[in-house]
Amino acid sequence: MAKVLSFPDYRSFLRAELSERLSRNGGYSLRAFARDLEVAPSLLSSILSSTRPLTAVTAAQISDKLGMTGSEVEYLSTLVQFEREKTPGLRAMLQDRLRGLSRNVDREDMELDTFQAIVEWYHIPILVLVDIPGLLMNASAIANKLGITPLQAEAACDRLTRLGMLVKNPDGDWSRKSDNMHFGTELPNKALRHYHQRLLEKAAKALDEQLPADRYVGSETIAFHVSRMPRVRATIEKFRQELMQSATRPVAGDAPSNEVYQMGIAFFRVSKALERGHA
């Protein structure tokens, strides 16, 4: 479950919680989330889309249904009060309370955000979409371009904003905060495995959905000894760098970027490993 103490507003928290449930269960939906929270789907949709505020009563109910206790319940309640409060002095007091409640969880939840940003394949493509001229960087346009739901796009952009990679503009669109897209946390192997598995699934899907002119897929099968692996790694890295330069640096006459592509290189064993001592 997403941890409310790391979120700057309750909508980001609810979108992240829904996004995580969607990633665990492809058949899950906003209606199912509303059912689990015991609120009307139309009300939950309005809250998530910022057309209606979350009330104290509904916040207490959501806290109960999500199993929150102690400081989490108080934090969600304070977020609701903070959004409604207009008096500068009282807003400052509520903001101090929020900081105090969340002080000891920042690092843990930043690592969780980083984990989720790697687990779900569409986070990095969202950062790359910024480089496409004329593309509106709002949840609807992002969702349409990547084939995800607007709620997933919104939750992903919220997460990338918390990680310092995106910034939300006054017009509601997002832009990349810097060209540095390095996730500076030691990521669990589980997250990396899941990320590459999802990309391989996308590659398999592309074989059915994309014309040969729009993609390149090839493979070679060779006899090999593992002692040559360092040389192969160096060759692949050199090729990767050269391809990235060729693909991302336009020359005279090139049209501007209009799509996001993914390059994946896999070099792995297809035969059964020999028993030790027989290599």
Secondary structure, 3 states (H helix, E strand, C coil): CCCHHHCCCHHHHHHHHHHHHHHHCCCCCHHHHHHHHCCCHHHHHHHHCCCCCCCHHHHHHHHHHCCCCCHHHHHHHHHHHHHHCCCHHHHHHHHHHHHHHHCCCHHHHHHHHHHHHHHCCCHHHHHHHCCCCCCCCCHHHHHHHHCCCHHHHHHHHHHHHHCCCEEECCCCCEEECCCCCCCCCCCCHHHHHHHHHHHHHHHHHHHHHCCHHHCCCCCCCCCCCHHHHHHHHHHHHHHHHHHHHHHHCCCCCCCCCCCCCCCCCCCCCCCCCCCCCCC
